[in-house]
Amino acid sequence: MRLHVLKSLIYDSYLNAYESINEAKQRIGNYCNNYNSFRPHVAMSGNTPEEVYYKKELKQVE
């Protein structure tokens, strides 16, 4: 996991006191899903990491 992502998770965890371990797992999982599937990244030409990964995977299969 990239350092800035880890820092964001730690900062978010610090700001939000979770009621339980299960809540923490769910919210961190939601954050990672959003980061990888929906949030465009400038370094990836506006694509999400998921889009970049699957494009590479499709090229290898062809």
C-alpha positions as CSV (number, residue, x, y, z in Angstrom):
1,M,0.0,0.0,0.0
2,R,1.3,3.4,-0.9
3,L,2.5,5.6,1.9
4,H,0.0,8.5,1.3
5,V,-2.9,6.0,1.3
6,L,-1.7,4.6,4.6
7,K,-1.4,8.1,6.1
8,S,-4.9,8.9,4.9
9,L,-6.2,5.8,6.6
10,I,-4.4,6.6,9.8
11,Y,-5.6,10.2,9.8
12,D,-9.2,9.0,9.1
13,S,-8.9,6.5,11.9
14,Y,-7.6,9.2,14.3
15,L,-10.5,11.5,13.5
16,N,-13.2,8.8,13.7
17,A,-13.4,6.8,16.8
18,Y,-14.8,3.4,15.7
19,E,-17.3,1.7,17.9
20,S,-15.9,-1.8,17.2
21,I,-13.3,-3.7,15.3
22,N,-16.0,-4.7,12.8
23,E,-16.9,-1.1,12.1
24,A,-13.3,-0.2,11.6
25,K,-12.9,-3.1,9.2
26,Q,-16.0,-2.1,7.2
27,R,-15.1,1.6,7.0
28,I,-11.5,0.9,6.1
29,G,-12.7,-1.6,3.5
30,N,-15.0,1.0,2.0
31,Y,-12.2,3.6,1.9
32,C,-9.9,1.1,0.0
33,N,-12.7,0.2,-2.4
34,N,-13.4,3.8,-3.2
35,Y,-9.7,4.6,-3.6
36,N,-9.2,1.7,-6.0
37,S,-12.5,1.6,-7.9
38,F,-14.0,5.1,-8.1
39,R,-11.4,7.8,-7.3
40,P,-9.5,9.0,-10.4
41,H,-5.8,9.4,-10.0
42,V,-3.8,12.1,-11.8
43,A,-0.7,9.8,-12.0
44,M,-2.8,7.3,-13.9
45,S,-4.2,9.8,-16.5
46,G,-7.5,10.2,-14.7
47,N,-8.1,6.4,-14.4
48,T,-8.7,4.4,-11.3
49,P,-6.1,1.8,-10.2
50,E,-8.7,-0.9,-11.0
51,E,-9.1,0.3,-14.6
52,V,-5.4,0.4,-15.1
53,Y,-4.9,-3.1,-13.6
54,Y,-7.7,-4.7,-15.7
55,K,-6.4,-3.0,-18.9
56,K,-3.0,-4.5,-18.3
57,E,-4.5,-7.9,-17.5
58,L,-6.6,-7.9,-20.7
59,K,-3.6,-7.0,-22.8
60,Q,-1.7,-10.0,-21.4
61,V,-4.6,-12.4,-22.2
62,E,-4.8,-11.2,-25.9
